[in-house]
Amino acid sequence: MKDGARRRSGPVQAGLAAVAAGLVLAGSGCGGDEMLGPDQIPGGADGPFDWILPDGFPAPRVPEGESMTAAKVELGRHLFYDVRLSGNRSQSCASCHQQDRAFTDGLDVAVGSTGQHHPRNSMSLTNVGFQPALNWANPNELNLAHQALTPLFGEDPVELGLASMEDVLVARLEGDTTYQRLFAEAWADRPIAPVSIETLTRSIAAFQRTLISGDSPVDRYRRGDREALTESARLGQSLFFSERLECFHCHGGLGFTGTFDFEGKSAPEIEYHNNGLYNIDGNGAYPPHNTGLHEFTQRPEDMGRFKAPTLRNIALTAPYMHDGSIASLDEVIDHYAAGGRTLADGPFAGDGSANPHKSGFVQGFQLTTAERLGLLDFLLALTDSSFIAEPRFANPWPVGSVARGGGS
C-alpha cells in the first residue's frame, strides 16, 4: 500500500465527506453492522466466517462495526480485480498488487492509471488484515476501507483517477448484472441502493483481510517439519534472530514486522524506523518528497522513519525500501551490513550510516560467505508458494471480460 495522497480537490472532498464519516463510524461501533466478536462473525447463511487460518495463526482483528461474510469477501474480490474502478478503465487494485508478486507490482515506485509516478513503492498486501497502520509512513491511515478512498479518488498523485467520478463509478457497477447479484447478497440489509462508495470500500477491505500467508518453509519448520529448512537456512534463521544482526527487532513475531495486531491482542503494535537509507545534508535529511513520518508530524526526529514491511514473501517483492531504490536481497544485506547506505554521487549523495536519526538497531555487521548465504536462504524460505497460487485470492473475472479491460 502506498501512502495517502495529501490533496483532494474541493468537489471531491465534499463528495467523499459523508462516505469517510460513515467509514469512521463503522470503525468505531457507532454505525453500520452490529458489533460482533470473533466467534460471532457471520459467513452468510452457513454461519460464522471461515478464515481458513494457517496453524498457529489468530484471526485478524475486524474493526468494530464491521462484519465478515463470504458474500462480502467475494464481492470485494470482484471489485479488487475490476478495471472499471479506474477512471479510464485501464487499472484495477490488482494492477499495483499482483498475486504472483505477493500483491506488489515489481516496479521501483507505483505508476497510476494516467501514467503519473507515485513517490513510493507498492507495499505487499501479505497479511494486511493484521496491519494496524497502513501505508509506509502515514500514521492517520488505520482502516482498510477508509484507505481505499485514496487510490480511488486521490489527485496528488493520481492512482485510479476517479476524482469527481463517484456517480460514474456507481453507475458502472449498478449496470452490471454480476454486481447486481453480488451487492444484493453482500448487503442484503440495504435493499435500497446497495451499491455505494461505502459498501464498495468495505467489501474490498473484507477481501483484503483474507489475504493471509503462513505456509512458508519457515512456518512448516516451526510446526515441527525438520526437513522444511536446509542446514544453510537454519544457520540464517539463527543469525536473523541474533543480537549480532538485530534483524528481528524490526521484523519479528508472527508477521515478521513490528507493526502487527490480531483479535484478542491487548493493544496493536505500530513502529516506524529510520534505517540509514539517506543522509543528504549530513544532518539526516531524506529526499524532500519522501521524508517518512516527518511529513505528517514535522518533528525532526521523525525524518526518514518508515514502517518496516513484512518480510513474508520478501523474495517476490523486489525492488526494496519505500522508494524501491534497492534492487535485490543481496543489496539489502549489503545495506544493513554497512550500517546504512552510502551514495557517492547524485542528488541524494550522503553517508546513511552516519544519519543522526538512524535506528540504534542498524549498527552494521560482518558475515562469512557461508553466513551470508545462510541469511539469504532463510529469507528465501519465507516464500509461501501456496499463497501466490491460492484460487480464493485470484482474479474471478473471465479473460476478455469488461472487468479485465476487454470489450467496451
C-alpha positions in Angstrom: 0.0 0.0 0.0 1.2 3.5 -0.8 0.9 6.5 1.4 -2.2 8.7 1.3 -2.4 11.5 -1.2 -2.1 14.8 0.5 -4.6 16.8 -1.6 -8.1 16.3 -2.8 -10.0 18.9 -4.7 -12.9 20.7 -3.1 -15.6 18.9 -5.1 -14.1 15.5 -4.4 -13.6 16.3 -0.7 -17.2 17.4 -0.4 -18.4 14.3 -2.3 -16.5 11.9 -0.1 -17.0 13.6 3.3 -20.2 11.6 4.1 -18.5 8.4 2.9 -15.5 8.9 5.1 -17.6 9.8 8.1 -19.6 6.6 7.6 -16.4 4.5 7.5 -15.2 6.2 10.6 -18.5 5.4 12.3 -18.3 1.9 11.1 -14.9 1.5 12.6 -16.0 2.9 16.0 -19.1 0.8 16.6 -21.4 3.8 16.2 -23.0 2.8 12.9 -23.1 0.2 10.2 -23.4 -3.5 11.1 -23.8 -4.6 14.7 -20.5 -5.1 16.6 -19.6 -8.7 16.6 -17.0 -10.8 18.4 -14.6 -13.2 16.5 -16.8 -16.2 17.2 -20.0 -14.4 16.0 -18.7 -13.0 12.8 -21.2 -14.3 10.2 -20.2 -16.0 7.0 -23.6 -15.8 5.4 -26.2 -18.4 5.7 -23.7 -21.0 6.6 -22.8 -19.5 10.0 -19.5 -18.0 11.3 -17.0 -16.8 8.8 -14.3 -19.3 8.0 -10.9 -17.5 7.9 -9.1 -20.7 6.8 -6.2 -19.8 9.1 -2.7 -21.4 9.0 -1.9 -23.5 12.0 -0.9 -21.2 14.9 -2.4 -18.1 13.4 -5.0 -16.0 15.3 -7.8 -14.3 13.4 -7.3 -10.7 12.2 -8.9 -8.0 14.3 -12.1 -6.9 12.5 -12.9 -3.2 13.2 -15.9 -2.6 15.4 -19.0 -2.1 13.4 -17.7 -4.3 10.5 -18.7 -7.9 9.8 -17.0 -10.6 7.7 -19.2 -12.7 5.4 -18.4 -14.9 2.5 -20.6 -12.7 0.3 -18.7 -9.5 1.2 -15.4 -11.2 0.5 -16.5 -12.5 -2.9 -17.8 -9.1 -3.8 -14.6 -7.5 -2.7 -12.6 -9.9 -4.8 -14.5 -9.0 -7.9 -14.1 -5.3 -7.2 -10.3 -5.7 -6.4 -9.7 -7.0 -9.9 -12.1 -4.8 -11.9 -10.5 -2.1 -14.2 -13.8 -0.2 -14.1 -12.6 1.0 -10.7 -10.3 3.4 -12.6 -11.4 6.5 -14.4 -10.0 5.4 -17.8 -10.7 1.7 -17.2 -7.0 0.9 -17.5 -6.2 -0.3 -14.0 -7.6 -2.2 -11.0 -6.4 -2.5 -7.5 -4.6 -5.6 -8.6 -2.5 -3.7 -11.1 -0.3 -2.5 -8.3 -1.0 -5.6 -6.1 -0.4 -8.7 -8.2 -0.9 -12.1 -6.6 2.1 -13.8 -8.2 4.3 -11.0 -6.7 2.7 -11.3 -3.2 0.4 -8.5 -4.1 3.1 -6.0 -5.2 4.0 -4.9 -8.8 7.7 -5.2 -9.3 8.2 -1.5 -10.0 10.5 0.9 -8.2 7.5 3.1 -7.5 3.9 2.7 -8.4 2.5 4.1 -11.6 -1.1 5.3 -11.7 -3.7 4.9 -14.4 -2.8 8.2 -16.1 0.9 7.4 -16.1 1.8 9.5 -13.0 4.5 8.1 -10.8 3.9 7.7 -7.1 6.8 8.6 -4.8 6.6 5.2 -3.1 6.8 1.6 -3.8 3.7 -0.6 -3.8 3.7 -2.3 -0.4 2.8 -6.0 -0.2 -0.7 -6.9 0.9 0.5 -10.1 2.5 -1.3 -10.3 5.9 -2.6 -6.8 5.5 -5.5 -7.6 7.7 -3.1 -7.9 10.6 -1.7 -4.4 10.0 -3.0 -1.8 12.5 -1.4 1.0 10.5 -1.4 1.1 6.7 1.0 2.6 4.1 4.7 3.4 4.5 4.5 6.3 6.9 1.0 7.8 7.2 0.1 7.4 10.9 -3.5 8.5 10.2 -4.5 5.7 7.9 -5.6 2.9 10.2 -8.7 1.4 8.4 -8.6 -0.6 5.2 -12.0 0.6 4.0 -11.1 4.2 4.5 -7.6 3.8 3.0 -9.2 2.6 -0.3 -10.6 6.2 -0.8 -7.1 7.4 -1.5 -6.2 5.3 -4.5 -9.7 5.6 -5.9 -10.1 9.4 -5.6 -6.8 10.9 -4.7 -5.3 13.5 -7.0 -1.7 14.0 -5.7 -0.7 11.7 -7.2 -3.4 10.2 -9.4 -3.7 6.5 -8.9 -7.0 5.1 -10.1 -8.2 8.5 -11.2 -11.8 8.6 -10.2 -11.8 12.1 -8.7 -15.3 13.7 -9.2 -16.5 10.5 -10.8 -18.3 8.9 -7.8 -21.6 8.8 -9.7 -20.0 7.4 -12.8 -18.4 4.6 -10.7 -21.6 3.7 -9.0 -23.5 3.7 -12.3 -20.9 1.4 -13.9 -21.4 -1.1 -11.1 -25.2 -0.8 -10.9 -25.4 -1.6 -14.6 -23.5 -4.9 -14.4 -25.7 -8.0 -13.8 -22.9 -9.7 -11.8 -22.7 -6.8 -9.4 -26.5 -6.6 -9.1 -26.4 -10.1 -7.7 -23.2 -9.7 -5.6 -24.1 -6.4 -3.9 -27.6 -7.7 -3.1 -26.2 -10.8 -1.5 -23.4 -9.0 0.4 -25.5 -6.0 1.5 -29.0 -7.6 2.0 -29.6 -5.2 4.9 -29.5 -2.4 2.3 -32.2 -3.4 -0.2 -32.5 0.2 -1.5 -29.3 1.3 -3.4 -26.9 -1.3 -2.0 -24.2 -0.1 -4.4 -22.4 2.9 -2.9 -18.8 4.1 -2.3 -19.1 2.9 1.3 -20.3 -0.6 0.5 -17.6 -0.8 -2.2 -14.7 0.1 0.0 -15.9 -2.0 2.9 -16.2 -5.0 0.6 -12.7 -4.6 -0.8 -11.4 -4.4 2.8 -13.2 -7.6 3.6 -11.4 -9.4 0.8 -8.1 -7.9 1.7 -8.4 -9.2 5.3 -8.5 -12.7 3.9 -5.0 -12.4 2.2 -3.4 -14.5 4.9 0.0 -16.1 4.3 1.5 -18.6 6.8 2.7 -21.8 5.0 6.3 -21.0 4.1 9.1 -23.5 4.7 9.9 -21.4 7.8 6.3 -21.9 9.1 6.5 -25.6 8.4 9.8 -25.9 10.2 8.3 -24.1 13.2 5.4 -26.5 13.2 7.8 -29.5 13.5 8.8 -30.4 10.0 12.6 -30.7 10.5 13.1 -31.2 6.7 11.4 -27.9 5.7 14.6 -25.8 6.1 18.1 -26.6 4.7 21.1 -26.5 7.0 22.0 -23.2 5.4 18.6 -21.7 6.0 18.7 -22.9 9.6 22.0 -21.0 10.0 20.4 -17.9 8.5 17.5 -18.2 10.9 19.8 -18.2 13.9 21.6 -15.2 12.6 18.4 -13.4 11.8 17.2 -13.8 15.4 20.6 -13.0 16.9 21.6 -9.8 18.7 24.6 -9.7 16.4 22.5 -8.9 13.4 19.4 -7.4 15.2 17.1 -8.2 12.3 14.3 -9.5 14.5 13.9 -6.2 16.4 12.1 -4.6 13.4 11.0 -7.8 11.6 10.0 -10.1 14.3 7.0 -12.1 15.5 4.4 -13.9 13.5 4.2 -11.1 11.0 7.9 -10.5 10.5 7.2 -6.8 11.1 7.0 -4.6 14.1 3.5 -3.4 13.1 1.0 -6.1 13.9 -2.4 -6.7 15.5 -4.9 -9.5 15.8 -8.1 -10.5 17.6 -7.5 -10.8 21.3 -4.2 -8.8 21.4 -4.2 -6.3 24.2 -3.0 -3.5 22.0 -1.7 -3.1 18.5 1.9 -2.6 17.8 2.9 0.3 15.4 6.5 1.1 14.7 8.4 3.3 12.3 12.2 3.3 11.8 15.0 5.2 10.1 17.3 2.6 8.6 20.0 4.9 7.3 19.0 4.9 3.6 19.8 8.5 3.1 21.7 11.4 4.7 21.7 14.1 2.1 23.0 17.1 4.1 25.0 15.3 6.8 22.2 16.1 9.3 19.9 13.3 8.4 17.8 14.7 5.6 15.9 12.4 3.3 14.7 13.3 -0.3 12.1 16.1 0.0 9.2 14.0 -1.4 9.9 11.1 0.8 10.6 12.2 4.4 8.5 9.5 6.0 6.7 10.0 9.3 8.3 13.5 9.4 5.9 14.6 6.6 3.0 14.2 9.0 4.5 15.1 12.3 7.1 17.7 11.3 9.3 16.5 14.2 13.0 16.4 13.3 13.5 13.0 15.0 10.8 11.5 12.6 12.9 12.3 9.5 13.3 9.2 7.4 11.1 7.0 9.6 9.1 4.4 7.7 7.2 1.3 8.6 9.2 -1.9 8.4 7.2 -4.1 6.0 6.6 -7.7 6.5 9.4 -10.0 5.3 6.9 -12.7 4.4 7.3 -13.5 0.7 10.1 -11.0 0.5 11.8 -12.9 -2.3 8.8 -12.0 -4.5 8.5 -8.3 -3.7 11.6 -6.7 -5.2 12.7 -3.9 -5.5 13.0 -2.9 -1.9 12.7 0.0 0.5 9.9 2.6 0.5 11.2 4.1 -2.8 12.3 0.9 -4.5 15.9 2.1 -4.5 17.5 -1.3 -3.7 17.1 -3.9 -6.4 17.9 -7.2 -4.7 18.1 -9.0 -1.4 21.9 -9.2 -1.8 22.0 -5.4 -1.9 19.7 -5.2 1.1 22.1 -7.4 3.1 24.9 -5.1 1.9 23.0 -2.1 3.2 22.5 -3.5 6.7 26.0 -4.9 6.9 27.3 -1.4 6.3 25.0 0.0 8.9 23.4 2.3 6.3 23.8 3.1 2.7 26.5 5.4 1.2 25.7 7.2 -2.0 28.8 8.6 -3.5 27.2 11.0 -6.0 23.9 12.2 -7.4 21.3 14.5 -5.9 20.9 12.3 -2.8 24.6 11.6 -2.1 25.5 11.1 1.5 26.6 8.6 4.2 23.4 7.0 5.5 25.4 5.1 8.2 26.1 8.5 9.8 22.4 9.6 9.8 21.8 11.0 13.3 18.2 9.8 13.3 19.1 6.2 12.3 17.7 3.3 14.4 20.1 2.0 17.0 19.5 -1.5 15.7 21.2 -0.6 12.4 24.8 -0.9 13.5 26.4 -3.0 10.8 27.9 -6.4 10.9 30.3 -8.8 9.2 29.4 -12.1 7.7 31.4 -15.1 6.4 30.5 -16.4 2.9 28.5 -19.2 4.5 26.7 -16.9 6.9 25.7 -14.6 4.1 24.4 -17.5 2.0 22.5 -18.8 5.0 20.8 -15.5 5.7 19.7 -15.2 2.1 18.5 -18.8 2.2 16.4 -18.0 5.3 14.8 -15.0 3.6 14.0 -17.1 0.5 12.4 -19.7 2.8 9.8 -17.1 3.9 8.1 -17.6 0.5 4.7 -19.1 0.7 4.1 -20.7 -2.7 0.5 -21.7 -1.8 -0.3 -18.0 -1.1 0.5 -16.9 -4.6 -1.4 -19.7 -6.2 -4.5 -19.7 -3.9 -7.6 -19.6 -6.1 -9.6 -17.8 -3.4 -7.3 -14.7 -4.0 -7.2 -14.9 -7.8 -9.0 -12.8 -10.5 -12.6 -14.1 -10.7 -13.4 -12.4 -14.0 -13.3 -14.3 -17.3 -10.5 -13.5 -19.7 -11.8 -10.9 -22.2 -14.5 -9.6 -19.9 -15.1 -5.9 -19.5 -13.8 -6.1 -15.9 -10.4 -7.2 -17.3 -10.3 -4.4 -19.8 -11.8 -6.4 -22.7 -14.8 -5.0 -24.6 -16.5 -1.7 -24.0 
